[in-house]
Amino acid sequence: MGFFIYNRRRTNVVHIGETPLGGEYPIRIQSMTNTSTLDTAGSAAQTLRIAEAGGEYVRLTTQGVREAENLKEINAAVRAAGCNVPLVADVHFNPKVAEVAALYAEKVRINPGNYTDSARTFKHLEYTDEEYAGELRKIEERFIPLLNICRENHTALRIGVNHGSLSDRIMSRYGDTPEGIVESCMEFLRICRREKFDDVVISIKASNTVVMVRSVRLLVEVMEREDMHYPIHLGVTEAGDGEDGRIKSAVGIGALLADGIGDTIRVSLSEAPEAEIPVARKLVDYVLRRAGHAPVPGLPAEDFDYVAPCRRKTKPVGNIGGEQVPVVIADRMSQQSEVTEQQTERNPDLQPDYIYCGRDLPGKKRREPSDYIVDADIWTGEAGTWPAFTPDMLPFVGGCPARRKFLFITYGTLTDEVRACLKFHPEMVLIAQSIHQNRLAEHRALIHELTRAGLENPVVIFQQYEHTREEREDFQIESAADMGALLFDGLCDGIYLHNSGSLDTYTVDSTAFGILQAARLRTTRTEYISCPGCGRTLYDLQETIARIKAATAHLKGLKIGIMGCIVNGPGEMADADYGYVGAARGKVSLYKKQVCIEKNIPAEEAVEKLLRLIRENGDDPTYQENNNH
């Protein structure tokens, strides 16, 4: 794996039914049913729909032994329909359930956070080294029998770590860190290797994309150090639905796929399971386009830490760079529809910081508070406007009095002359462009070269597309995937998405802000941490999400967790301000942070009680303002 070349990471082959994983096999797509696993006909029918949509593995929740045993009937029904898609049992809390499921499923997923440890309680426990070693022996005693059953039945295993369900034992020794997440996984992997059980897949998931990407990068580093090459399953858990769910998934998963990490993916959307498949397919196919690209002769900056990167040091130019949030630049080079203007007025937080208009400054139609960027040769010094140069115009930079200047540049045009100009003009912001087959490699090479040269000019990443109105989803997935690694690498002081097709500019602007929010770099809207639902879900998830969104969409910066059950609830939404968690069939518990405020509320009353809780704590300024009047 290199920063400037796309190659898939070398992995072992894992045998999962008739669909092997890893090695030279394609990146596999999967989803999970949301039916009860006791419902044979319903589960089999949904499995077939997922497979028909292109899903290559189908996971089913197995809460107890009865559900595990019924996998035999579901498997038989799916095979009777002529479908050979492997079934994966999803197990939490009970090793006995995993042992039964391994008899009837082609793969079993276990969660190290609750396989032998009890459910996370958020209590800090102290362990001596001897006591900690004793806990590891308990894991081994419970885990080896499962490995033996899997070996005898040719069943693969997924060790699936969730950020939200780390054990109190891991949390007490490592804290809520990527190191703790990775160690939770490695404890089980080391047992697998000692027992010579190789049909193992790993996943590390989180709803926080920064945690997810850093943890997977660290996992790869640790495995390489210990000469392990197990394939990796990628996903951003609790990504949500609609535009937000697609962008968040593509930012996180795309950042890792772009570096060759990942052998199977699931895009976890709070929608019908089969709706996840085309989104995942588009994401994988788009990233794979860069395979076999022309070399990019980049060199990494000496102090760059890929596993735990810091934001690149820059000198601020106005509101760009330094410690400031990344800016959004948009353009208005194509016709703008009236609906776009109306949408922007409804949500001024999605107004770009800068608008590039080339040689056509719009006069009275200028939109406040955006500043405008114009071509340098027609710039007159008008307030709220700034000049943009190209490398062939650099001889004129010294005579330009603007305190803020922009330079469109590519990696290939970063000459000695350009470097010298940037050294003497720290007020120059670079707009990095690339038409390379692997844009990420060229953008990285450019910015790393700036750092190696000691240049601290801020960099805005320019990404170009040509999508129609009908290809809105494609645009969101592709732009999010292109930006993910650059954002997590800390190399980006701004984002500029350009689309030359018929897609409306509001969608383009909204996507840019959505990408920054998905990467936890800039907040412009309410964030929903909502699970995709499964057979454990205890209420109507999609309807509930829609109701909560309709009532809280104006609460910029608030994080609301919406969880179908308790398995990952309090942990996965640990940084959420409020939580809505399924407690029993048709019952909901409400949380503020990690504290349960009210238990077992009837689902039909719970949304209104959540809104009341938000208002009572002063987190709905609109409500407060209306009541004050």
RACORVEN-V83404 format. One record per residue. N is the residue number from 1. SS is DSSP state (2 for helix, 1 for strand, 0 for the rest). OMEGA is omega in whole degrees, -180 to 180 (none if undefined). Layout:
((N SS OMEGA) (N SS OMEGA))
//
This chain:
((1 0 177) (2 1 -179) (3 0 -169) (4 0 178) (5 1 177) (6 0 170) (7 0 175) (8 0 178) (9 0 179) (10 0 -180) (11 0 172) (12 0 170) (13 1 177) (14 1 -177) (15 0 -179) (16 0 -176) (17 0 -180) (18 0 -177) (19 0 -178) (20 0 -176) (21 1 175) (22 1 -178) (23 0 180) (24 0 -179) (25 0 -179) (26 0 172) (27 0 -173) (28 1 -180) (29 1 180) (30 1 176) (31 1 -176) (32 1 179) (33 0 173) (34 0 176) (35 0 171) (36 0 -179) (37 0 172) (38 0 179) (39 0 -175) (40 2 -176) (41 2 -178) (42 2 -180) (43 2 179) (44 2 -179) (45 2 -180) (46 2 175) (47 2 -180) (48 2 178) (49 2 178) (50 2 -180) (51 2 179) (52 2 179) (53 2 179) (54 0 177) (55 0 -176) (56 0 170) (57 1 178) (58 1 -178) (59 1 178) (60 1 179) (61 1 178) (62 0 -176) (63 0 -175) (64 0 -177) (65 2 180) (66 2 179) (67 2 179) (68 2 180) (69 2 -179) (70 2 174) (71 2 178) (72 2 -179) (73 2 180) (74 2 180) (75 2 -180) (76 2 -179) (77 2 179) (78 2 179) (79 2 179) (80 2 178) (81 0 178) (82 0 -177) (83 0 -178) (84 0 -180) (85 0 179) (86 1 177) (87 1 -178) (88 1 178) (89 1 180) (90 1 -171) (91 0 173) (92 0 168) (93 0 -168) (94 0 179) (95 2 180) (96 2 178) (97 2 179) (98 2 -179) (99 2 177) (100 2 -178) (101 2 -179) (102 0 178) (103 0 -168) (104 0 179) (105 0 178) (106 0 177) (107 1 176) (108 1 174) (109 1 172) (110 1 180) (111 0 -179) (112 0 -178) (113 0 -179) (114 0 -179) (115 0 175) (116 0 177) (117 0 177) (118 0 -180) (119 0 -177) (120 0 -179) (121 0 -178) (122 0 175) (123 0 178) (124 0 -179) (125 0 179) (126 0 178) (127 0 167) (128 0 178) (129 2 180) (130 2 179) (131 2 180) (132 2 177) (133 2 177) (134 2 177) (135 2 179) (136 2 177) (137 2 177) (138 2 177) (139 2 -178) (140 2 -179) (141 2 -179) (142 2 -171) (143 2 -177) (144 2 176) (145 2 178) (146 2 178) (147 2 -180) (148 2 178) (149 2 179) (150 2 -180) (151 2 -178) (152 2 -175) (153 2 -180) (154 0 180) (155 0 177) (156 1 -176) (157 1 169) (158 1 172) (159 1 -171) (160 1 -180) (161 1 173) (162 1 178) (163 2 -175) (164 2 -177) (165 2 171) (166 0 -179) (167 0 175) (168 2 180) (169 2 178) (170 2 -179) (171 2 -177) (172 2 -178) (173 2 -173) (174 2 -176) (175 0 -179) (176 0 -171) (177 0 172) (178 2 179) (179 2 178) (180 2 179) (181 2 -178) (182 2 -180) (183 2 177) (184 2 178) (185 2 -173) (186 2 178) (187 2 -179) (188 2 -179) (189 2 -179) (190 2 176) (191 2 179) (192 2 -178) (193 2 179) (194 2 -179) (195 0 179) (196 0 174) (197 0 -170) (198 0 -178) (199 0 -173) (200 1 174) (201 1 -179) (202 1 169) (203 1 171) (204 1 -175) (205 1 176) (206 1 174) (207 0 175) (208 0 -174) (209 2 179) (210 2 179) (211 2 -178) (212 2 -177) (213 2 -179) (214 2 -178) (215 2 179) (216 2 176) (217 2 179) (218 2 178) (219 2 180) (220 2 180) (221 2 -179) (222 2 179) (223 2 178) (224 2 -180) (225 2 -179) (226 0 176) (227 0 175) (228 0 -175) (229 0 -179) (230 0 177) (231 1 -174) (232 1 173) (233 1 -178) (234 1 173) (235 0 169) (236 1 -175) (237 0 -180) (238 0 -176) (239 1 -180) (240 0 -179) (241 0 173) (242 2 -178) (243 2 -177) (244 2 -179) (245 2 180) (246 2 -179) (247 2 -178) (248 2 179) (249 2 -177) (250 2 177) (251 2 -176) (252 2 -179) (253 2 -178) (254 2 180) (255 2 -179) (256 2 177) (257 2 -178) (258 0 177) (259 0 176) (260 0 -179) (261 0 177) (262 0 -179) (263 0 174) (264 1 -179) (265 1 168) (266 0 173) (267 0 -173) (268 0 -179) (269 0 176) (270 0 -178) (271 0 176) (272 0 -176) (273 2 -178) (274 2 178) (275 2 179) (276 2 -169) (277 2 -179) (278 2 178) (279 2 179) (280 2 -179) (281 2 179) (282 2 -178) (283 2 -180) (284 2 -178) (285 2 -179) (286 2 -180) (287 2 -178) (288 2 178) (289 0 -176) (290 0 -180) (291 0 178) (292 0 -176) (293 0 176) (294 0 -177) (295 0 173) (296 0 -172) (297 0 -179) (298 0 174) (299 0 -179) (300 0 173) (301 0 -172) (302 0 -174) (303 0 -179) (304 0 179) (305 0 -175) (306 0 -176) (307 0 -179) (308 0 -175) (309 0 171) (310 0 178) (311 0 179) (312 0 -179) (313 0 178) (314 0 172) (315 0 -177) (316 0 173) (317 1 -173) (318 0 -180) (319 0 -178) (320 1 175) (321 0 -175) (322 0 179) (323 0 -175) (324 0 180) (325 0 178) (326 0 179) (327 1 173) (328 1 172) (329 1 176) (330 1 173) (331 1 177) (332 0 -179) (333 0 179) (334 0 -177) (335 0 -178) (336 0 -177) (337 0 -180) (338 2 -179) (339 2 178) (340 2 -180) (341 2 -179) (342 2 -179) (343 2 -180) (344 2 179) (345 2 179) (346 2 180) (347 0 -177) (348 2 177) (349 2 180) (350 2 176) (351 0 -179) (352 0 177) (353 0 180) (354 1 174) (355 1 176) (356 1 -178) (357 1 175) (358 1 -178) (359 0 -172) (360 0 177) (361 0 -168) (362 0 174) (363 2 -176) (364 2 -178) (365 2 179) (366 0 -175) (367 0 177) (368 0 5) (369 0 -177) (370 0 166) (371 1 -178) (372 1 176) (373 1 -179) (374 1 177) (375 1 -171) (376 2 -175) (377 2 175) (378 2 -179) (379 0 -176) (380 0 -179) (381 0 180) (382 0 -179) (383 0 178) (384 0 176) (385 1 -177) (386 1 -175) (387 1 176) (388 1 -178) (389 1 167) (390 1 -176) (391 2 -179) (392 2 179) (393 2 -174) (394 2 178) (395 2 -178) (396 2 -176) (397 2 -176) (398 2 -179) (399 2 -178) (400 0 -176) (401 0 -176) (402 0 178) (403 0 -177) (404 0 -178) (405 1 179) (406 1 179) (407 1 173) (408 1 -173) (409 1 171) (410 0 179) (411 2 -178) (412 2 -179) (413 2 176) (414 0 -177) (415 0 176) (416 2 179) (417 2 179) (418 2 179) (419 2 -180) (420 2 179) (421 2 -179) (422 2 179) (423 2 -178) (424 2 -179) (425 0 178) (426 0 178) (427 0 -179) (428 1 175) (429 1 -180) (430 1 170) (431 1 -172) (432 1 -179) (433 0 176) (434 0 170) (435 0 180) (436 0 177) (437 0 175) (438 0 -177) (439 2 -179) (440 2 -178) (441 2 -179) (442 2 178) (443 2 178) (444 2 -178) (445 2 179) (446 2 -174) (447 2 176) (448 2 178) (449 2 176) (450 2 -179) (451 2 179) (452 2 180) (453 0 179) (454 0 -179) (455 0 -175) (456 0 176) (457 0 176) (458 0 -180) (459 1 172) (460 1 -178) (461 1 178) (462 1 177) (463 1 -175) (464 1 -176) (465 1 178) (466 0 -176) (467 0 178) (468 0 177) (469 2 -178) (470 2 -176) (471 2 -178) (472 2 -180) (473 2 179) (474 2 180) (475 2 -179) (476 2 -179) (477 2 -175) (478 2 -179) (479 2 178) (480 2 179) (481 2 180) (482 2 -175) (483 2 -170) (484 2 -175) (485 2 -180) (486 2 179) (487 2 -179) (488 2 176) (489 0 -178) (490 0 -172) (491 0 -168) (492 0 175) (493 0 179) (494 1 -178) (495 1 -179) (496 1 178) (497 1 179) (498 1 177) (499 1 -177) (500 0 177) (501 0 -174) (502 0 179) (503 0 -177) (504 0 -174) (505 2 177) (506 2 177) (507 2 179) (508 2 -180) (509 2 -179) (510 2 179) (511 2 179) (512 2 178) (513 2 178) (514 2 178) (515 2 -180) (516 2 178) (517 2 -180) (518 2 179) (519 0 178) (520 0 -178) (521 0 -179) (522 0 -176) (523 0 179) (524 0 -177) (525 0 174) (526 0 177) (527 1 180) (528 1 177) (529 1 -173) (530 1 -177) (531 0 -178) (532 0 -177) (533 0 176) (534 0 -180) (535 0 178) (536 0 -175) (537 0 -169) (538 0 177) (539 0 -179) (540 0 -171) (541 2 -174) (542 2 179) (543 2 -179) (544 2 179) (545 2 -180) (546 2 -179) (547 2 -179) (548 2 179) (549 2 -179) (550 2 -176) (551 2 -173) (552 2 -175) (553 0 -178) (554 0 -173) (555 0 -177) (556 0 175) (557 0 180) (558 0 177) (559 1 -179) (560 1 177) (561 1 180) (562 1 -171) (563 1 -177) (564 0 -179) (565 0 -173) (566 0 -171) (567 0 179) (568 0 -171) (569 2 -174) (570 2 -179) (571 2 -176) (572 2 179) (573 0 -176) (574 0 180) (575 0 176) (576 0 178) (577 0 -180) (578 1 -180) (579 1 180) (580 1 -168) (581 1 175) (582 1 -178) (583 1 177) (584 1 -178) (585 0 180) (586 0 -180) (587 1 -175) (588 1 171) (589 1 -179) (590 1 -178) (591 1 163) (592 1 -168) (593 0 -179) (594 0 -176) (595 1 177) (596 1 -177) (597 1 -178) (598 1 -176) (599 1 168) (600 1 176) (601 1 174) (602 1 -174) (603 2 -178) (604 2 179) (605 2 -165) (606 2 -179) (607 2 180) (608 2 179) (609 2 175) (610 2 180) (611 2 179) (612 2 179) (613 2 179) (614 2 -179) (615 2 -178) (616 2 179) (617 0 175) (618 0 -177) (619 0 173) (620 0 -175) (621 2 179) (622 2 179) (623 2 180) (624 2 -178) (625 2 -180) (626 2 -179) (627 2 178) (628 2 178) (629 0 none))
//
